[in-house]
Amino acid sequence: MHTATLHYIHDPLCGWCYGAAPLVKAARDVVDVRPHGGGLMAGAQRRRVSPQLRAFVMPHDRRIAQLSGQPFGAAYFDGLLRDESAVFDSQPPIAAMLAAQDVAGRGLDMLARLQQAHYVEGRRIAERAVLVELAVDIGLEPGTFEQALAAVEGPAVQAHIAGTRALMNRVGVAGFPGFVLEIDGRMRVLDVGRYLGRPEVLAAELRQRVNPPE
């Protein structure tokens, strides 16, 4: 059996990454999955909700739902995407993932909860109070989580995002989501689109690659 890691290049505010969530869940049953947050809407790319943003993302989201089977809630389509006081900022939720990982090894569980909160419940996942509530939802102690969050905010999460961008450049992944399978130190980019809506196919292929027949 080989030593394998699936590097998952993602962003909490990437709709296609939400579409890939069942793939990540299936992959976790087979290999170690290591998330790398890319900062799609971080820093200068953060966006306030507007009619233009809603018109841009909705056709993509409907296509994602069609291909992946992932649900999008009315609270997102008709609530959050019409709330022009809301800001989409990737950096706080990525920081929350790092904090959950530091506290309890629960970064990917935090991502799954963040995605549900955003795309189904229409919640503002860039706001600290919401992040704490979501951490409690997955079983983390709020005070411990907040301490960890404070430790990774700012330079630490920015360094993580920069590291993700460097990885993307190194392996040739141009956007989100990206799957990079590392086996015995050798990296191979997988075509995420081949597996959307078919998590069992990804799991089967990973098993075959990680533990090929003699």
N, CA and C of each residue as an Amber inpcrd file, in Angstrom:
protein
   642
   0.8520000  -1.2040000   0.0000000   0.0000000   0.0000000   0.0000000
   0.8770000   1.2400000   0.0000000   0.5000000   2.2270000  -0.8040000
   1.2960000   3.4310000  -0.9430000   0.8710000   4.4960000   0.0720000
   1.8000000   5.4240000   0.3320000   1.4810000   6.5920000   1.1430000
   0.8270000   7.6340000   0.2450000  -0.4060000   8.0280000   0.5660000
  -1.1630000   8.9000000  -0.3380000  -1.8310000  10.0440000   0.4080000
  -1.8480000  11.1990000  -0.2520000  -2.5600000  12.3800000   0.2350000
  -3.2890000  13.0100000  -0.9340000  -4.5520000  13.3720000  -0.7320000
  -5.2800000  14.1330000  -1.7370000  -5.2650000  15.5920000  -1.2960000
  -4.5430000  16.4060000  -2.0390000  -4.5070000  17.8400000  -1.7530000
  -5.7480000  18.4690000  -2.3870000  -6.5460000  19.1140000  -1.5570000
  -7.8170000  19.6830000  -2.0200000  -7.6860000  21.2020000  -2.0550000
  -7.6100000  21.7550000  -3.2350000  -7.5010000  23.2040000  -3.4430000
  -8.9150000  23.7520000  -3.5790000  -9.2750000  24.6370000  -2.6770000
 -10.6810000  25.0340000  -2.5600000 -10.8000000  26.4890000  -2.1220000
 -12.0420000  26.9370000  -2.0670000 -12.3790000  28.1870000  -1.4000000
 -13.7880000  28.0450000  -0.8320000 -14.0280000  28.5150000   0.3960000
 -15.3570000  28.3760000   0.9940000 -16.4590000  29.0970000   0.2110000
 -16.0970000  30.1020000  -0.5970000 -17.0860000  30.8420000  -1.3660000
 -17.0910000  30.4540000  -2.8470000 -16.5260000  29.2970000  -3.1380000
 -16.5290000  28.7740000  -4.5030000 -17.6810000  27.7880000  -4.6510000
 -18.6420000  28.1070000  -5.5200000 -19.7980000  27.2430000  -5.7060000
 -19.4370000  25.8670000  -6.2160000 -18.4570000  25.7780000  -7.1120000
 -18.0540000  24.4770000  -7.6330000 -17.4050000  23.6350000  -6.5370000
 -16.7660000  24.2910000  -5.5570000 -16.2180000  23.5410000  -4.4200000
 -17.3460000  22.9650000  -3.5710000 -18.4330000  23.7140000  -3.4310000
 -19.6070000  23.1750000  -2.7480000 -20.1430000  21.9730000  -3.5250000
 -20.1520000  22.0800000  -4.8480000 -20.5710000  20.9530000  -5.6700000
 -19.6860000  19.7320000  -5.4910000 -18.4210000  19.9680000  -5.1420000
 -17.4630000  18.8750000  -4.9550000 -17.4860000  18.3010000  -3.5390000
 -18.2980000  18.8610000  -2.6490000 -18.3110000  18.4120000  -1.2540000
 -18.5590000  16.9060000  -1.1050000 -19.4970000  16.3070000  -1.8570000
 -19.6680000  14.8530000  -1.7350000 -18.4320000  14.0710000  -2.1670000
 -17.6620000  14.6310000  -3.0920000 -16.4270000  13.9760000  -3.5250000
 -15.4060000  13.9790000  -2.3930000 -15.3100000  15.1160000  -1.7100000
 -14.3720000  15.2230000  -0.5920000 -14.7480000  14.2360000   0.5080000
 -16.0360000  14.1590000   0.7810000 -16.5070000  13.2320000   1.8100000
 -16.1460000  11.7950000   1.4490000 -16.3480000  11.4240000   0.1960000
 -16.0340000  10.0620000  -0.2460000 -14.5270000   9.8090000  -0.2080000
 -13.7500000  10.8160000  -0.6120000 -12.2980000  10.6560000  -0.6350000
 -11.7330000  10.4680000   0.7630000 -12.3450000  11.1030000   1.7510000
 -11.8500000  11.0010000   3.1280000 -11.9430000   9.5800000   3.6770000
 -12.8070000   8.7730000   3.0920000 -12.9120000   7.3760000   3.5230000
 -11.7750000   6.5180000   2.9750000 -11.0070000   7.0830000   2.0220000
  -9.9830000   6.3020000   1.3370000  -8.5740000   6.8130000   1.6410000
  -8.3910000   8.1420000   1.5870000  -7.0540000   8.7270000   1.7440000
  -7.1130000   9.9210000   2.7030000  -5.9430000  10.3580000   3.1090000
  -5.8170000  11.5970000   3.8660000  -6.0910000  12.7580000   2.9170000
  -7.0420000  13.6260000   3.2620000  -7.3690000  14.7910000   2.4310000
  -6.8630000  16.0310000   3.1450000  -6.0340000  16.8040000   2.4500000
  -5.4400000  18.0000000   3.0380000  -5.9690000  19.2380000   2.3170000
  -6.7410000  20.1000000   2.9950000  -7.3260000  21.2650000   2.3380000
  -6.3480000  22.4310000   2.2290000  -6.4540000  23.1400000   1.1160000
  -5.6390000  24.3250000   0.8690000  -6.5780000  25.4400000   0.3990000
  -6.8210000  26.4370000   1.2380000  -7.7310000  27.5310000   0.8910000
  -7.0580000  28.5740000   0.0230000  -7.6980000  28.9080000  -1.0970000
  -7.0380000  29.7600000  -2.0890000  -7.3810000  31.2320000  -2.0880000
  -8.3600000  31.6520000  -1.2700000  -8.6570000  33.0830000  -1.1840000
  -9.3010000  33.6660000  -2.4340000 -10.2990000  32.9760000  -2.9700000
 -10.9870000  33.4290000  -4.1840000 -11.5230000  34.8400000  -4.0340000
 -12.0840000  35.1600000  -2.8760000 -12.6500000  36.4830000  -2.6310000
 -11.9950000  37.1460000  -1.4200000 -10.6940000  36.9750000  -1.2900000
  -9.9720000  37.5620000  -0.1610000  -9.2670000  38.8460000  -0.5840000
  -8.9800000  39.6860000   0.4090000  -8.2320000  40.9080000   0.1410000
  -8.9510000  41.8170000  -0.8300000  -8.2510000  42.2010000  -1.8880000
  -8.8320000  43.1100000  -2.8760000  -9.9660000  42.4760000  -3.6570000
 -10.1100000  41.1440000  -3.5740000 -11.1500000  40.4480000  -4.3290000
 -12.4460000  40.2710000  -3.5340000 -12.4800000  40.7310000  -2.2850000
 -13.7130000  40.5950000  -1.5180000 -14.8090000  41.4110000  -2.1890000
 -16.0490000  40.9310000  -2.1180000 -17.1240000  41.5550000  -2.8910000
 -18.3520000  41.8110000  -2.0130000 -18.9110000  42.9940000  -2.1550000
 -20.2080000  43.2640000  -1.5350000 -21.3010000  42.7080000  -2.4440000
 -22.3360000  42.1440000  -1.8460000 -23.4430000  41.5930000  -2.6250000
 -24.1200000  42.7190000  -3.4030000 -24.4310000  42.4240000  -4.6490000
 -25.0710000  43.4000000  -5.5340000 -25.9310000  42.6480000  -6.5370000
 -26.8320000  43.3440000  -7.2220000 -27.6100000  42.6760000  -8.2720000
 -26.7060000  42.0520000  -9.3400000 -25.6010000  42.7290000  -9.6290000
 -24.6670000  42.2170000 -10.6320000 -24.0250000  40.9020000 -10.1660000
 -23.6360000  40.8440000  -8.8820000 -23.0490000  39.6160000  -8.3490000
 -24.0710000  38.4890000  -8.3760000 -25.3010000  38.7850000  -7.9730000
 -26.3460000  37.7640000  -7.9810000 -26.5900000  37.2400000  -9.3890000
 -26.6420000  38.1430000 -10.3580000 -26.8890000  37.7310000 -11.7440000
 -25.7370000  36.8850000 -12.2780000 -24.5350000  37.1470000 -11.7840000
 -23.3740000  36.3820000 -12.2390000 -23.3590000  34.9780000 -11.6490000
 -23.6170000  34.8570000 -10.3400000 -23.4250000  33.5570000  -9.6950000
 -24.6090000  32.6140000  -9.8710000 -25.8130000  33.1400000 -10.0320000
 -26.9750000  32.2480000 -10.0280000 -26.9840000  31.2180000 -11.1630000
 -26.6440000  31.5900000 -12.4050000 -26.6190000  30.5580000 -13.4490000
 -25.5820000  29.4730000 -13.1530000 -24.4360000  29.8750000 -12.5970000
 -23.4170000  28.8920000 -12.2250000 -23.9420000  27.9710000 -11.1290000
 -24.6050000  28.5650000 -10.1330000 -25.1080000  27.7630000  -9.0170000
 -26.1590000  26.7600000  -9.4840000 -27.0180000  27.1760000 -10.3980000
 -28.0340000  26.2500000 -10.8980000 -27.3750000  25.1080000 -11.6870000
 -26.3210000  25.4230000 -12.4040000 -25.5890000  24.3920000 -13.1400000
 -24.8910000  23.4390000 -12.1630000 -24.3290000  23.9810000 -11.1070000
 -23.6690000  23.1650000 -10.0840000 -24.6780000  22.2090000  -9.4470000
 -25.8600000  22.7330000  -9.1220000 -26.8990000  21.8920000  -8.5290000
 -27.2900000  20.7580000  -9.4750000 -27.3890000  21.0800000 -10.7570000
 -27.7820000  20.0800000 -11.7550000 -26.7460000  18.9710000 -11.8730000
 -25.4710000  19.3460000 -11.8940000 -24.4140000  18.3700000 -12.1230000
 -24.0410000  17.5830000 -10.8680000 -24.1450000  18.2250000  -9.7000000
 -23.6560000  17.5970000  -8.4760000 -24.7550000  17.0370000  -7.5790000
 -25.9780000  17.5600000  -7.7460000 -27.0610000  17.1690000  -6.8540000
 -27.0600000  17.9000000  -5.5310000 -26.1520000  18.8560000  -5.3600000
 -26.0740000  19.6010000  -4.1210000 -27.2240000  20.6140000  -4.0160000
 -27.8360000  20.7440000  -2.8320000 -28.9710000  21.6610000  -2.6770000
 -28.5320000  23.1030000  -2.4360000 -29.2510000  24.0290000  -3.0160000
 -29.0920000  25.4580000  -2.7430000 -30.4020000  25.9510000  -2.1480000
 -30.3260000  26.6730000  -1.0450000 -31.5310000  27.0580000  -0.3370000
 -32.1190000  28.3850000  -0.7810000 -33.4160000  28.5520000  -0.5370000
 -34.0750000  29.8310000  -0.8030000 -33.4680000  30.9400000   0.0480000
 -32.9970000  30.5990000   1.2420000 -32.3750000  31.6050000   2.1070000
 -31.0940000  32.1530000   1.4850000 -30.4800000  31.3720000   0.6110000
 -29.2930000  31.8300000  -0.1270000 -29.7000000  32.6050000  -1.3800000
 -30.4960000  31.9850000  -2.2500000 -30.8740000  32.6270000  -3.5060000
 -31.6760000  33.9150000  -3.2940000 -32.6650000  33.8560000  -2.4130000
 -33.5980000  34.9760000  -2.2640000 -33.3550000  35.7950000  -0.9990000
 -32.4060000  35.3360000  -0.1710000 -32.0610000  36.0600000   1.0480000
 -30.6910000  36.6950000   0.9340000 -29.6500000  35.8850000   1.1050000
 -28.2800000  36.3930000   1.1130000 -27.9120000  37.0990000  -0.1850000
 -28.3010000  36.5290000  -1.3310000 -27.9160000  37.1290000  -2.6130000
 -28.7070000  38.3820000  -2.9520000 -29.6640000  38.7470000  -2.0960000
 -30.3750000  40.0240000  -2.2550000 -30.0180000  41.0180000  -1.1490000
 -29.1410000  40.5990000  -0.2380000 -28.7770000  41.4340000   0.9060000
 -27.5300000  42.2570000   0.5580000 -27.7550000  43.4910000   0.1170000
 -26.6510000  44.3080000  -0.3680000 -25.7870000  44.8800000   0.7500000
 -26.1020000  44.5410000   2.0000000 -25.2180000  44.9130000   3.1060000
 -24.2220000  43.8010000   3.4210000 -24.3940000  42.6310000   2.8050000
 -23.5150000  41.4840000   3.0580000 -22.2540000  41.5910000   2.2060000
 -21.1610000  41.0840000   2.7560000 -19.8740000  41.0850000   2.0670000
 -19.3770000  39.6520000   1.9550000 -18.9360000  39.2730000   0.7650000
 -18.3330000  37.9630000   0.5510000 -16.8150000  38.1230000   0.6920000
 -16.2590000  37.4910000   1.7130000 -14.8340000  37.5820000   2.0100000
 -14.3640000  36.1840000   2.4000000 -13.4610000  35.6230000   1.6170000
 -12.9990000  34.2540000   1.8610000 -12.0780000  34.1210000   3.0620000
 -11.4040000  35.2000000   3.4310000 -10.3520000  35.0610000   4.4400000
 -10.8740000  34.6100000   5.8080000 -11.9680000  35.1820000   6.3420000
 -12.4320000  34.7140000   7.6540000 -12.8260000  33.2360000   7.6860000
 -13.5840000  32.7220000   6.7090000 -13.9060000  31.2930000   6.7820000
 -12.6870000  30.3840000   6.6020000 -11.7100000  30.8080000   5.8140000
 -10.4810000  30.0060000   5.7170000  -9.7750000  30.0060000   7.0660000
  -9.7420000  31.1610000   7.7310000  -9.1540000  31.2300000   9.0680000
  -9.9000000  30.3030000  10.0270000 -11.2190000  30.2480000   9.9020000
 -12.0150000  29.3710000  10.7670000 -11.6700000  27.9100000  10.5300000
 -11.4340000  27.5410000   9.2840000 -10.9990000  26.1770000   8.9820000
  -9.6510000  25.8710000   9.6320000  -8.7190000  26.8060000   9.5160000
  -7.3980000  26.6010000  10.1160000  -7.5130000  26.4590000  11.6280000
  -8.3740000  27.2880000  12.2350000  -8.5650000  27.2170000  13.6850000
  -9.1710000  25.8730000  14.0900000 -10.1710000  25.4140000  13.3530000
 -10.7970000  24.1220000  13.6580000  -9.8030000  22.9830000  13.4940000
  -8.9190000  23.1140000  12.5090000  -7.8900000  22.0940000  12.3180000
  -6.9050000  22.1050000  13.4860000  -6.4990000  23.3050000  13.8990000
  -5.5420000  23.4190000  15.0010000  -6.1210000  22.8850000  16.3090000
  -7.3880000  23.1540000  16.5400000  -8.0210000  22.7610000  17.8040000
  -8.2890000  21.2650000  17.8720000  -8.7920000  20.7150000  16.7720000
  -9.2980000  19.3350000  16.8560000  -9.1170000  18.5170000  15.5860000
  -8.3010000  18.9970000  14.6310000  -8.1740000  18.2650000  13.3760000
  -9.4590000  18.2410000  12.5820000 -10.2720000  19.3010000  12.6880000
 -11.6310000  19.3040000  12.1080000 -11.7900000  20.3430000  10.9860000
 -10.7080000  20.6590000  10.2910000 -10.7910000  21.6740000   9.2470000
 -11.7880000  21.3460000   8.1540000 -11.7820000  20.1060000   7.6790000
 -12.6990000  19.7220000   6.6090000 -14.1400000  19.6660000   7.0950000
 -14.3370000  19.2780000   8.3520000 -15.6910000  19.2980000   8.9130000
 -16.1970000  20.7330000   9.0000000 -15.2990000  21.6470000   9.3350000
 -15.6750000  23.0610000   9.3940000 -16.0350000  23.5720000   8.0040000
 -15.2690000  23.1630000   7.0000000 -15.5900000  23.5880000   5.6310000
 -16.9750000  23.1190000   5.2310000 -17.3070000  21.8650000   5.5170000
 -18.6220000  21.3380000   5.1630000 -19.7290000  22.1410000   5.8400000
 -19.5070000  22.5090000   7.0900000 -20.5140000  23.2970000   7.8140000
 -20.6040000  24.7050000   7.2530000 -19.4730000  25.2940000   6.9010000
 -19.4580000  26.6270000   6.2900000 -20.2320000  26.6300000   4.9750000
 -20.0260000  25.6160000   4.1670000 -20.7040000  25.5500000   2.8720000
 -22.2080000  25.4130000   3.0430000 -22.6300000  24.5760000   3.9810000
 -24.0620000  24.4340000   4.2360000 -24.6550000  25.7510000   4.7290000
 -23.9330000  26.4160000   5.6300000 -24.4210000  27.6870000   6.1750000
 -24.5780000  28.7300000   5.0770000 -23.6370000  28.7680000   4.1470000
 -23.6690000  29.7670000   3.0790000 -24.7090000  29.4250000   2.0160000
 -24.6000000  28.2370000   1.4310000 -25.3830000  27.9010000   0.2420000
 -26.7920000  27.4010000   0.5360000 -27.0390000  26.9220000   1.7390000
 -28.3740000  26.4360000   2.0800000 -29.0840000  27.4040000   3.0280000
 -28.3620000  27.8250000   4.0690000 -28.9870000  28.6580000   5.1080000
 -28.8550000  30.1500000   4.8500000 -28.0410000  30.5440000   3.8740000
 -27.9020000  31.9560000   3.5300000 -27.2900000  32.8000000   4.6320000
 -26.3300000  32.2360000   5.3690000 -25.7250000  32.9640000   6.4870000
 -24.4420000  33.6640000   6.0500000 -24.0400000  34.6610000   6.8350000
 -22.8540000  35.4610000   6.5030000 -21.6140000  34.8120000   7.1230000
 -20.9350000  34.0010000   6.3500000 -19.8280000  33.2320000   6.9060000
 -18.5170000  34.0220000   6.9740000 -18.5670000  35.3110000   6.6900000
 -17.3970000  36.1580000   6.9070000 -17.4420000  36.8200000   8.2810000
 -18.5440000  36.6260000   9.0190000 -18.7040000  37.3160000  10.3030000
 -18.2790000  36.4160000  11.4550000 -17.5250000  36.9780000  12.3810000
 -16.9250000  36.2050000  13.4690000 -17.9750000  35.4740000  14.3100000
 -19.0780000  36.1510000  14.6490000 -20.1000000  35.5200000  15.4920000
 -20.6800000  34.2830000  14.8150000 -20.8710000  34.3550000  13.5130000
 -21.3840000  33.2080000  12.7680000 -20.3580000  32.0780000  12.7720000
 -19.1010000  32.4120000  12.5990000 -18.0540000  31.3900000  12.5890000
 -18.0020000  30.6490000  13.9210000 -18.1610000  31.3800000  15.0180000
 -18.1540000  30.7360000  16.3360000 -19.3550000  29.8050000  16.4710000
 -20.5280000  30.2490000  16.0250000 -21.7220000  29.4080000  16.0910000
 -21.5330000  28.1240000  15.2790000 -20.9130000  28.2410000  14.1210000
 -20.7120000  27.0680000  13.2750000 -19.6940000  26.1160000  13.8970000
 -18.6880000  26.6680000  14.5650000 -17.7190000  25.8280000  15.2650000
 -18.4030000  25.0330000  16.3760000 -19.3010000  25.6870000  17.0950000
 -20.0550000  25.0000000  18.1500000 -20.9240000  23.9050000  17.5300000
 -21.4860000  24.1780000  16.3530000 -22.3250000  23.1870000  15.6730000
 -21.5740000  21.8770000  15.4200000 -20.2660000  21.9610000  15.1490000
 -19.5080000  20.7330000  14.8720000 -18.8400000  20.1910000  16.1380000
 -19.1900000  20.7940000  17.2810000 -18.7480000  20.2210000  18.5430000
 -17.5340000  20.8530000  19.1890000 -17.0970000  22.0180000  18.6790000
 -15.9330000  22.6720000  19.2660000 -16.3550000  23.5880000  20.4080000
 -15.4840000  23.7250000  21.3960000 -15.7380000  24.6060000  22.5370000
 -15.5080000  26.0410000  22.0820000 -16.4780000  26.9440000  22.2930000
 -16.3870000  28.2800000  21.6850000 -15.1710000  29.0860000  22.1170000
 -14.8400000  29.0520000  23.3980000 -13.7020000  29.8360000  23.8570000
 -12.3940000  29.3540000  23.2580000 -12.2190000  28.0550000  23.2080000
 -11.0030000  27.4740000  22.6300000 -10.9090000  27.8000000  21.1450000
 -12.0590000  27.6970000  20.4560000 -12.0760000  28.0200000  19.0300000
 -11.7330000  29.4860000  18.8000000 -12.3160000  30.3760000  19.5790000
 -12.0450000  31.8060000  19.3900000 -10.5760000  32.1370000  19.6160000
  -9.9550000  31.4930000  20.5870000  -8.5200000  31.7050000  20.8130000
  -7.7100000  31.2570000  19.6020000  -8.0670000  30.0970000  19.0670000
  -7.3580000  29.5810000  17.8930000  -7.6030000  30.4730000  16.6780000
  -8.8240000  30.9670000  16.5510000  -9.1550000  31.8550000  15.4380000
  -8.3420000  33.1390000  15.5120000  -8.2350000  33.7060000  16.7060000
  -7.4540000  34.9330000  16.8780000  -5.9870000  34.7120000  16.5090000
  -5.4920000  33.4970000  16.7610000  -4.0840000  33.2050000  16.4930000
  -3.7780000  33.0790000  14.9990000  -4.7900000  32.7000000  14.1990000
  -4.5260000  32.4850000  12.7690000  -5.0100000  33.6350000  11.8940000
  -5.7750000  34.5560000  12.4500000  -6.2420000  35.6930000  11.6560000
  -5.0520000  36.5600000  11.2380000  -5.1890000  37.2350000  10.1170000
  -4.1250000  38.1380000   9.6830000  -3.0030000  37.4060000   8.9780000
  -1.7460000  37.5860000   9.4240000  -0.5920000  37.0440000   8.7000000
  -0.6370000  35.5320000   8.4940000  -1.1310000  34.7840000   9.4800000
  -1.1180000  33.3160000   9.3520000  -2.0360000  32.8370000   8.2260000
  -3.2580000  33.3550000   8.1730000  -4.1670000  32.9150000   7.1090000
  -3.7050000  33.4590000   5.7630000  -3.1370000  34.6480000   5.7330000
  -2.6000000  35.1840000   4.4770000  -1.4430000  34.3350000   3.9640000
  -0.6100000  33.8350000   4.8850000   0.4880000  32.9510000   4.4840000
  -0.0520000  31.6290000   3.9500000  -1.1340000  31.1350000   4.5650000
  -1.7510000  29.9030000   4.0740000  -2.2680000  30.0970000   2.6480000
  -2.9570000  31.2010000   2.3990000  -3.4840000  31.4850000   1.0620000
  -2.3390000  31.6110000   0.0530000  -1.2690000  32.2980000   0.4420000
  -0.1080000  32.4380000  -0.4510000   0.5080000  31.0760000  -0.7510000
   0.5490000  30.2110000   0.2490000   1.0790000  28.8670000   0.0390000
   0.2220000  28.0620000  -0.9190000  -1.0950000  28.2420000  -0.8170000
  -2.0030000  27.5600000  -1.7370000  -1.7840000  28.0280000  -3.1670000
  -1.6460000  29.3440000  -3.3330000  -1.4080000  29.8820000  -4.6780000
  -0.0910000  29.3680000  -5.2570000   0.9120000  29.2360000  -4.3980000
   2.1940000  28.7030000  -4.8600000   2.0470000  27.2430000  -5.2900000
   1.2730000  26.4700000  -4.5220000   1.0180000  25.0780000  -4.8870000
   0.2970000  24.9980000  -6.2240000  -0.6920000  25.8530000  -6.4240000
  -1.4410000  25.8640000  -7.6760000  -0.5090000  26.1370000  -8.8550000
   0.3780000  27.1060000  -8.6870000   1.3300000  27.4210000  -9.7530000
   2.2640000  26.2490000 -10.0200000   2.6730000  25.5730000  -8.9590000
   3.6440000  24.4920000  -9.0870000   3.0570000  23.2830000  -9.8240000
   1.8000000  22.9660000  -9.5310000   1.2170000  21.7490000 -10.1210000
   0.3520000  22.0390000 -11.3420000   0.1090000  23.3360000 -11.6310000
  -0.6480000  23.6790000 -12.8220000  -2.1500000  23.6490000 -12.6590000
  -2.6370000  23.9690000 -11.4580000  -4.0790000  24.0890000 -11.2290000
  -4.4510000  25.5710000 -11.3200000  -5.3610000  25.9050000 -12.2420000
  -5.6510000  27.3080000 -12.5180000  -6.8240000  27.8560000 -11.7110000
  -7.7040000  26.9870000 -11.2020000  -8.8970000  27.4800000 -10.5180000
  -9.3500000  26.5220000  -9.4410000 -10.5710000  26.7580000  -8.9720000
 -11.1280000  25.9770000  -7.8680000 -12.3610000  25.2020000  -8.3610000
 -12.5780000  24.0000000  -7.8480000 -11.7180000  23.2260000  -6.9480000
 -10.6260000  22.5030000  -7.7170000  -9.6050000  22.0580000  -6.9930000
  -8.5400000  21.2680000  -7.5820000  -8.2310000  20.0780000  -6.7000000
  -8.0600000  18.9230000  -7.3170000  -7.6380000  17.7140000  -6.6090000
  -6.2440000  17.3500000  -7.1180000  -5.3000000  17.2280000  -6.2070000
  -3.9430000  16.8220000  -6.5730000  -3.5920000  15.6110000  -5.7180000
  -3.4640000  14.4610000  -6.3520000  -3.1780000  13.2220000  -5.6300000
  -1.6670000  13.0330000  -5.5370000  -1.1810000  12.9650000  -4.3130000
   0.2410000  12.7310000  -4.0630000   0.4160000  11.3070000  -3.5610000
   1.1590000  10.5150000  -4.3170000   1.4330000   9.1270000  -3.9370000
   2.9470000   8.9340000  -3.8960000   3.4400000   8.5810000  -2.7290000
   4.8790000   8.3680000  -2.5300000   5.6930000   9.5630000  -3.0330000
   5.1610000  10.7800000  -2.7790000   5.8890000  11.9930000  -3.1280000
   5.6790000  12.5010000  -4.5380000   4.9820000  11.7460000  -5.3770000
   4.7240000  12.1780000  -6.7620000   3.3030000  12.7190000  -6.8760000
   3.1590000  13.8700000  -7.5320000   1.8760000  14.5390000  -7.6130000
   1.2430000  14.3810000  -8.9880000  -0.0890000  14.1960000  -8.9620000
  -0.8530000  14.0890000 -10.2100000  -2.1670000  14.8380000 -10.0350000
  -2.4790000  15.7340000 -10.9750000  -3.7300000  16.5020000 -10.9330000
  -4.8700000  15.6340000 -11.4750000  -5.9620000  15.5640000 -10.7050000
  -7.1460000  14.8260000 -11.1450000  -8.1730000  15.7880000 -11.7240000
  -8.9530000  15.3190000 -12.6660000 -10.0030000  16.1270000 -13.2980000
 -11.2690000  16.0500000 -12.4470000 -11.4980000  17.0760000 -11.6370000
 -12.6450000  17.0640000 -10.7210000 -13.9500000  16.9010000 -11.4800000
 -14.0500000  17.5230000 -12.6510000 -15.2820000  17.4830000 -13.4240000
 -15.7350000  16.0800000 -13.7870000 -14.7960000  15.1470000 -13.8910000
 -15.1440000  13.7620000 -14.2330000 -15.9730000  13.1000000 -13.1400000
 -15.8270000  13.6070000 -11.9120000 -16.4200000  12.9170000 -10.7700000
 -17.6540000  13.6140000 -10.1900000 -17.9660000  14.8210000 -10.6400000
 -19.1070000  15.5430000 -10.0640000 -20.3770000  14.6970000 -10.1510000
 -21.0320000  14.5440000  -9.0180000 -22.2310000  13.7290000  -8.9560000
 -21.9570000  12.2400000  -8.9180000 -20.6640000  11.8510000  -8.8940000
 -20.3050000  10.4310000  -8.8950000 -19.2040000  10.1660000  -7.8570000
 -19.4690000  10.4450000  -6.5960000 -18.4280000  10.2650000  -5.5780000
 -17.9280000   8.8380000  -5.4690000 -18.8060000   7.8710000  -5.7620000
 -18.3880000   6.4790000  -5.6590000 -17.3180000   6.1260000  -6.6940000
 -17.3520000   6.8130000  -7.8440000 -16.3390000   6.5810000  -8.8790000
 -14.9790000   7.1010000  -8.4110000 -14.9850000   8.2930000  -7.8060000
 -13.7340000   8.8410000  -7.2720000 -13.1650000   7.9180000  -6.1980000
 -14.0060000   7.4710000  -5.2830000 -13.5380000   6.6060000  -4.2000000
 -12.9220000   5.3250000  -4.7560000 -13.5800000   4.7370000  -5.7550000
 -13.0780000   3.4920000  -6.3410000 -11.7290000   3.7100000  -7.0220000
 -11.5920000   4.8190000  -7.7510000 -10.3300000   5.0900000  -8.4300000
  -9.2140000   5.3670000  -7.4360000  -9.5360000   6.0760000  -6.3630000
  -8.5190000   6.3420000  -5.3450000  -8.0510000   5.0390000  -4.7120000
  -8.9910000   4.1510000  -4.4000000  -8.6040000   2.8610000  -3.8150000
  -7.6720000   2.0940000  -4.7530000  -7.9730000   2.1410000  -6.0190000
  -7.1670000   1.4100000  -6.9930000  -5.7730000   2.0120000  -7.1100000
  -5.6930000   3.3410000  -7.0690000  -4.3880000   4.0030000  -7.1900000
  -3.5360000   3.8060000  -5.9480000  -4.1980000   3.8800000  -4.7840000
  -3.4670000   3.8110000  -3.5260000  -3.0320000   2.3710000  -3.2180000
  -3.8840000   1.4190000  -3.5740000  -3.5840000   0.0160000  -3.2750000
  -3.8190000  -0.8340000  -4.5210000  -2.9710000  -0.6620000  -5.5360000
  -3.2010000  -1.3730000  -6.7930000  -3.0250000  -2.8840000  -6.6140000
  -3.6970000  -3.6670000  -7.4640000  -3.5420000  -5.1220000  -7.3750000
  -2.1100000  -5.5330000  -7.6920000  -1.6940000  -6.5930000  -7.0630000
  -0.3260000  -7.0980000  -7.2890000  -0.1730000  -7.6140000  -8.7160000
